[in-house]
Amino acid sequence: MTVADPDHLPAMSLAKTKAHLDQSTRAQAIAWISILSGALLGMIMGLWSFNGPFSVPTWIGEYDELPRRLLRLAHVAMFALGILHIMIEKRISTSKMSPKLQTVTFNSMAVGNVLMPIVLIGAVFWEPMKFLTTVPATALTVAFALIAFDAIRSTKRVEQ
């Protein structure tokens, strides 16, 4: 009997496994879309960066101006959060974390991964939006804290 063979799982276990697979699939999709978005944004930014073929759009400003820095941060966040999302999904798949905490971790990471680049890019166009970064930052902190506590708890189990 393996998790890959759902026909041999009890009904309750099958429901939990299906819910976990749905969350894992969603997490993987969000992560890879985030990474793809980072690559696409980088391609667009490359058109004017490093003496590219186009001049910098005036609404973005020069290298050290806030809108351009926020855009670069969004670009990096898409890659970094996508990779961290994949790492969290892999960690949860082998974790002894309760299903409820798994759901909170998955959802917190998804909210942070989706909202952080959106808020940063939004702040390029309307600067006060930068203050909303606390929302995705809080969601990400919750996800990271739950994973960290699970890792610590797993280490203690191994030592015993």
C-alpha positions in Angstrom: 0.0 0.0 0.0 1.5 3.3 -1.1 0.2 6.9 -1.3 0.5 6.6 -5.0 -2.2 3.8 -4.9 -5.3 5.5 -3.6 -7.5 2.4 -4.3 -6.0 0.7 -1.2 -6.4 3.6 1.2 -9.2 3.9 3.8 -11.9 6.5 2.8 -10.7 9.0 5.5 -7.1 8.7 4.5 -8.0 9.0 0.8 -9.8 12.3 1.5 -6.8 13.7 3.3 -4.5 12.5 0.6 -6.6 14.0 -2.1 -6.8 17.4 -0.2 -3.0 17.3 0.2 -2.5 16.6 -3.5 -4.8 19.4 -4.4 -2.9 21.8 -2.2 0.5 20.5 -3.5 -0.6 20.9 -7.1 -1.9 24.4 -6.5 1.3 25.3 -4.7 3.5 24.0 -7.6 1.3 25.9 -10.1 1.6 29.1 -8.2 5.3 28.7 -7.7 6.1 28.0 -11.4 3.8 30.8 -12.6 5.7 33.1 -10.2 9.0 32.0 -11.6 7.7 32.4 -15.2 6.4 35.9 -14.4 9.8 36.8 -13.0 11.4 35.7 -16.2 8.9 37.6 -18.3 9.3 40.8 -16.2 13.1 40.4 -16.5 12.8 40.2 -20.3 10.7 43.3 -20.4 13.1 45.2 -18.0 16.0 44.0 -20.1 14.7 46.1 -23.0 16.0 49.3 -21.3 18.5 48.0 -18.8 22.2 47.8 -19.4 22.0 50.0 -22.5 19.3 48.0 -24.0 17.6 48.9 -27.3 15.1 51.2 -25.7 15.4 54.1 -23.3 14.1 53.9 -19.8 10.4 54.8 -19.7 10.0 58.1 -17.9 7.4 56.7 -15.5 9.9 54.2 -14.2 12.7 56.7 -13.7 16.5 56.3 -13.3 18.2 53.4 -11.6 18.1 54.7 -8.1 14.5 56.1 -8.2 11.9 54.4 -6.1 9.6 53.1 -8.9 12.4 51.4 -10.7 13.7 49.9 -7.4 10.2 48.6 -6.6 10.0 47.0 -10.1 13.4 45.3 -9.6 12.3 44.1 -6.2 9.1 42.6 -7.7 11.2 40.9 -10.4 13.5 39.3 -7.7 10.5 38.5 -5.4 8.9 36.5 -8.2 11.9 34.2 -8.5 12.7 34.0 -4.8 9.1 33.4 -3.6 8.5 30.8 -6.4 11.6 28.8 -5.3 10.6 29.1 -1.6 7.1 28.0 -2.5 8.5 24.9 -4.1 10.7 24.2 -1.1 7.8 24.6 1.3 5.6 22.3 -0.8 8.3 19.6 -0.7 8.9 20.1 3.0 5.1 19.7 3.8 4.9 16.6 1.7 7.2 14.8 4.1 6.1 16.6 7.2 4.2 15.3 10.3 2.4 18.7 10.4 -1.3 18.5 11.1 -3.6 18.8 8.0 -4.9 22.1 9.4 -1.5 23.6 9.8 -0.5 22.3 6.4 -3.5 24.2 5.0 -2.6 27.4 6.9 1.0 27.1 5.6 0.0 26.4 2.0 -2.5 29.3 2.0 -0.2 31.7 3.7 2.6 31.0 1.2 0.2 31.3 -1.7 -1.1 34.7 -0.5 2.4 36.0 0.0 3.7 34.7 -3.3 0.8 36.2 -5.3 0.3 39.5 -3.5 3.9 40.6 -2.9 4.8 41.2 -6.5 1.4 42.6 -7.3 1.7 45.1 -4.4 5.3 46.0 -5.4 4.3 46.6 -9.1 1.2 48.5 -8.0 3.4 50.8 -5.9 5.4 51.6 -9.0 2.2 53.3 -10.3 0.8 54.6 -7.0 3.5 55.0 -4.3 1.3 54.8 -1.2 0.5 51.2 -2.2 4.0 50.2 -0.9 2.6 50.3 2.6 0.4 47.3 1.8 3.5 45.1 1.5 2.9 44.3 5.2 -0.1 42.1 4.1 1.9 39.6 2.0 4.9 40.0 4.3 2.8 38.9 7.2 1.4 35.9 5.2 4.9 34.9 4.3 6.2 35.2 7.8 3.4 32.9 9.0 4.3 30.3 6.4 8.0 30.5 7.2 7.4 30.3 10.9 5.2 27.2 10.6 7.8 25.5 8.4 10.6 26.5 10.8 8.7 25.2 13.8 8.0 21.9 12.0 11.7 21.5 11.1 12.7 22.1 14.7 10.1 19.6 15.9 11.3 17.0 13.3 14.9 17.5 14.5 13.9 16.8 18.1 12.0 13.7 17.0 15.1 12.4 15.2 17.3 13.0 18.3 15.0 11.0 20.5 
